[in-house]
C-alpha cells in the first residue's frame, strides 16, 4: 500500500499541531449515542492517560475538551454509565460510580499473527458484519481505526432483556451475553480481539479523531467502502477525510494495555 502521508514533524511540534487541527475541525459525534453517559479518556503528549472529569454533552463541548488538553489519542467507553465522569474500579464500594446503563457490542479487528495484512483484517470486518446481520443485530457503524485495523460497533442488543436491578449483577450478565456471541462468531471463523468484545469496561477510539501512530483519522466506512479492496477503500478515505501530520517515532510509545480499560 502506498503511504498516504509523507510529511513528518518534530515531536515538540505535535501538541500544537493537534491542537490546531481540533481547533479547526469539529468532530461529528452522531455515531456515539448518549454522549453524556459515555466516559472519555485522552492519551496526553507525555504518554499518560487522562480521564475526563465531566460529562460531554455535544460536539462543541467535546471540541473544547480536546483543545484544552491537546491529546494525542481520544477514546470513549463502549458502555454507558449513569455517572461516566466518576467511573471507578469494579471494587469501589460507592455503587453510584459504577451504574452501567447499557453496553455496545464492539469488535476490534487488528493485524496480528492470524490476520497478516490490513486487507485480511478488512475481509474479517466484512465477515463480522455478515455474521451480525444473520443474527438480526444491526451494525451502528464500521470504521477504519486509523492504523492497523477496523472496529465494528452495534447498539446493546440485550439492553431490554437484562432487567437485573443490581448494577454489579447486571454488568456480569452483560459480560456473559457477550461471551456467548463472541464464541459463536469465532466458530464461524472470524478473527477479532475477543477481550474487547466481552469487556464492559473497554474504551475504543472516537471516530473522526487522530490516530497518533499514523496521523490518519479513525474514519467511518459505509458498507460499500468496507466491502471494497484496501486500495479502493483508501481512495475513499483520501477523498472524504483530512489527515493530520505524521507522528514521529518518539511519540508512538503506547502505555500498558490496562490503560485501555476503565
C-alpha positions as CSV (number, residue, x, y, z in Angstrom):
1,X,0.0,0.0,0.0
2,X,1.3,3.4,-0.8
3,X,2.0,5.8,2.0
4,X,-0.8,8.4,2.1
5,X,1.1,10.8,4.4
6,X,4.7,11.8,3.7
7,X,5.1,14.8,6.0
8,X,6.9,14.3,9.3
9,X,7.4,16.7,12.1
10,X,9.5,17.1,15.2
11,X,7.9,15.7,18.4
12,X,8.0,19.2,20.0
13,X,5.5,20.4,17.4
14,X,2.9,17.7,17.8
15,X,0.8,19.1,20.7
16,X,0.4,22.5,18.9
17,X,-0.3,20.8,15.6
18,X,-3.0,18.6,17.1
19,X,-4.5,21.5,19.0
20,X,-4.6,23.4,15.7
21,X,-6.3,20.5,14.0
22,X,-9.0,20.1,16.7
23,X,-9.5,23.9,16.9
24,X,-10.4,24.0,13.2
25,X,-12.2,20.6,13.0
26,X,-15.4,19.9,14.9
27,X,-15.8,16.1,15.4
28,X,-19.1,14.6,14.2
29,X,-20.2,12.6,17.2
30,X,-23.5,11.3,15.8
31,X,-22.1,7.8,15.7
32,X,-21.9,7.7,19.5
33,X,-25.4,7.8,21.1
34,X,-25.9,9.0,24.6
35,X,-22.8,11.2,24.7
36,X,-23.5,12.4,28.3
37,X,-23.5,8.8,29.5
38,X,-20.1,8.0,27.9
39,X,-16.7,8.0,29.7
40,X,-14.0,9.8,27.7
41,X,-10.3,9.2,28.1
42,X,-7.4,11.1,26.5
43,X,-3.8,10.0,25.9
44,X,-1.7,13.0,26.6
45,X,1.7,14.1,25.0
46,X,3.6,12.7,28.0
47,X,2.1,9.2,27.4
48,X,-0.2,9.3,30.4
49,X,-4.0,8.8,30.2
50,X,-6.4,11.4,31.5
51,X,-10.0,10.6,32.5
52,X,-12.3,13.4,31.5
53,X,-13.8,14.6,34.8
54,X,-17.1,16.0,33.4
55,X,-19.9,14.9,31.2
56,X,-19.6,15.6,27.5
57,X,-22.9,16.9,26.1
58,X,-22.2,17.8,22.4
59,X,-19.6,18.3,19.7
60,X,-18.8,21.8,20.9
61,X,-18.2,20.6,24.5
62,X,-16.0,17.8,23.1
63,X,-14.0,20.2,20.9
64,X,-13.3,22.5,23.8
65,X,-12.0,19.5,25.8
66,X,-9.7,18.5,23.0
67,X,-8.3,22.0,22.6
68,X,-7.8,22.3,26.3
69,X,-5.9,19.0,26.8
70,X,-4.1,18.6,23.4
71,X,-4.4,14.8,23.4
72,X,-2.6,12.5,21.0
73,X,-5.4,9.9,21.1
74,X,-9.0,10.1,22.1
75,X,-11.2,7.2,23.3
76,X,-14.8,6.6,24.6
77,X,-16.4,3.9,26.6
78,X,-18.3,1.2,24.8
79,X,-20.6,1.2,27.9
80,X,-23.0,3.9,29.0
81,X,-22.8,4.9,32.7
82,X,-25.1,6.9,35.0
83,X,-22.1,8.9,36.1
84,X,-19.4,8.4,33.5
85,X,-17.2,11.2,34.8
86,X,-17.0,9.4,38.2
87,X,-16.4,5.9,36.9
88,X,-14.3,3.8,39.3
89,X,-12.9,0.3,39.7
90,X,-15.3,-2.6,40.0
91,X,-14.0,-3.0,43.5
92,X,-15.1,0.5,44.6
93,X,-17.8,0.4,47.3
94,X,-19.5,3.6,46.0
95,X,-22.1,2.0,43.8
96,X,-23.1,5.4,42.2
97,X,-19.7,5.4,40.5
98,X,-20.4,2.1,38.7
99,X,-24.0,2.0,37.5
100,X,-23.9,0.7,33.9
101,X,-26.9,1.5,31.8
102,X,-26.0,-0.4,28.6
103,X,-23.0,-1.6,26.7
104,X,-22.3,-1.5,22.9
105,X,-21.4,-4.8,21.2
106,X,-18.0,-4.0,19.8
107,X,-15.5,-5.9,17.6
108,X,-11.9,-4.9,17.2
109,X,-10.1,-6.5,14.2
110,X,-6.3,-5.8,14.0
111,X,-3.4,-7.1,12.0
112,X,-1.7,-9.8,14.1
113,X,-0.3,-13.3,13.8
114,X,-3.5,-14.7,12.5
115,X,-4.5,-11.7,10.4
116,X,-1.4,-11.0,8.3
117,X,-2.4,-7.9,6.4
118,X,-4.9,-5.0,6.6
119,X,-6.7,-6.5,3.6
120,X,-7.3,-9.7,5.5
121,X,-8.5,-7.6,8.5
122,X,-10.9,-5.9,6.2
123,X,-12.3,-9.2,5.0
124,X,-12.9,-10.3,8.6
125,X,-14.6,-7.0,9.3
126,X,-17.0,-7.7,6.4
127,X,-17.5,-11.3,7.7
128,X,-18.4,-9.9,11.2
129,X,-20.9,-7.6,9.6
130,X,-22.4,-10.5,7.8
131,X,-22.5,-12.6,11.0
132,X,-24.3,-9.9,12.9
133,X,-26.8,-9.4,10.1
134,X,-27.5,-13.2,10.3
135,X,-28.2,-12.8,14.0
136,X,-30.6,-9.8,13.4
137,X,-28.1,-7.4,15.1
138,X,-27.9,-4.1,13.4
139,X,-24.4,-2.6,13.0
140,X,-24.3,1.0,14.1
141,X,-21.0,1.7,12.4
142,X,-17.9,0.2,10.9
143,X,-14.7,2.2,11.0
144,X,-11.0,2.1,9.9
145,X,-9.1,2.6,13.2
146,X,-6.5,4.9,11.6
147,X,-3.8,2.3,11.9
148,X,-3.8,-1.5,11.6
149,X,-7.4,-2.5,11.8
150,X,-11.2,-2.0,12.0
151,X,-14.0,-1.5,14.5
152,X,-17.5,-2.9,14.1
153,X,-19.9,-1.5,16.7
154,X,-23.5,-2.2,17.5
155,X,-26.0,-0.8,20.0
156,X,-26.6,-3.1,23.0
157,X,-28.7,-6.0,21.6
158,X,-29.7,-7.1,25.1
159,X,-30.5,-3.9,26.8
160,X,-34.2,-4.7,27.2
161,X,-33.5,-8.3,28.1
162,X,-31.3,-7.7,31.1
163,X,-33.6,-6.3,33.8
164,X,-31.4,-7.1,36.8
165,X,-31.6,-4.2,39.3
166,X,-28.3,-4.9,41.0
167,X,-25.7,-2.9,38.9
168,X,-22.9,-5.4,39.6
169,X,-25.0,-8.4,38.6
170,X,-26.3,-6.5,35.5
171,X,-22.7,-5.9,34.4
172,X,-21.9,-9.6,34.9
173,X,-24.9,-10.7,32.9
174,X,-23.9,-8.3,30.1
175,X,-20.4,-9.9,30.0
176,X,-22.0,-13.4,29.8
177,X,-24.1,-12.4,26.8
178,X,-21.1,-11.0,25.0
179,X,-19.1,-14.2,25.7
180,X,-21.8,-16.2,24.0
181,X,-21.8,-14.1,20.9
182,X,-18.0,-14.0,20.8
183,X,-17.7,-17.8,20.8
184,X,-20.4,-18.1,18.2
185,X,-18.7,-15.5,15.9
186,X,-15.3,-17.2,16.3
187,X,-16.9,-20.6,15.5
188,X,-17.8,-19.0,12.1
189,X,-14.1,-18.5,11.5
190,X,-13.9,-14.7,12.1
191,X,-10.8,-13.2,13.8
192,X,-11.1,-10.4,16.3
193,X,-9.9,-9.4,19.8
194,X,-12.4,-11.2,22.0
195,X,-11.3,-9.4,25.1
196,X,-12.6,-6.1,23.6
197,X,-16.0,-7.7,22.7
198,X,-16.7,-9.1,26.2
199,X,-15.3,-6.3,28.3
200,X,-17.9,-3.8,29.6
201,X,-15.1,-1.5,30.7
202,X,-13.4,-1.2,27.3
203,X,-12.6,2.1,25.6
204,X,-12.2,2.5,21.8
205,X,-11.1,5.3,19.6
206,X,-13.5,8.1,18.8
207,X,-14.4,8.2,15.1
208,X,-13.1,11.3,13.5
209,X,-10.1,11.7,15.8
210,X,-6.4,11.4,15.0
211,X,-4.5,8.1,15.5
212,X,-1.1,9.2,16.8
213,X,0.8,6.2,15.3
214,X,0.0,7.2,11.7
215,X,-1.5,10.7,11.7
216,X,-4.6,9.2,10.0
217,X,-8.1,9.7,11.2
218,X,-10.3,7.0,12.6
219,X,-12.8,7.0,9.8
220,X,-16.4,5.7,9.5
221,X,-16.9,3.4,6.5
222,X,-20.1,2.8,4.5
223,X,-21.0,-0.7,3.7
224,X,-19.7,-0.2,0.1
225,X,-16.5,1.3,1.3
226,X,-15.8,-1.5,3.7
227,X,-16.6,-4.1,1.1
228,X,-14.1,-2.5,-1.4
229,X,-10.5,-3.7,-1.5
230,X,-8.0,-1.8,0.6
231,X,-6.6,0.3,-2.2
232,X,-10.1,1.4,-3.2
233,X,-11.1,2.0,0.4
234,X,-8.1,4.3,1.0
235,X,-9.1,6.3,-2.1
236,X,-12.5,6.9,-0.4
237,X,-10.8,7.9,2.8
238,X,-8.4,10.2,1.0
239,X,-11.2,11.9,-0.8
240,X,-13.6,12.2,2.2
241,X,-11.2,12.8,5.1
242,X,-8.4,15.2,6.1
243,X,-5.2,13.9,7.6
244,X,-3.0,15.3,10.3
245,X,0.8,15.3,10.1
246,X,2.6,12.0,10.5
247,X,3.7,11.5,14.1
248,X,7.3,10.9,14.9
249,X,8.5,7.6,16.4
250,X,9.4,9.4,19.6
251,X,5.7,9.9,20.4
252,X,4.4,6.5,19.3
253,X,5.2,4.8,22.5
254,X,2.0,3.4,23.9
255,X,1.3,2.7,27.6
256,X,0.3,-0.7,29.0
257,X,-2.9,-2.5,27.7
258,X,-4.6,-1.8,31.0
259,X,-4.7,1.8,30.0
260,X,-7.5,0.9,27.6
261,X,-9.8,-0.3,30.4
262,X,-11.9,1.8,32.7
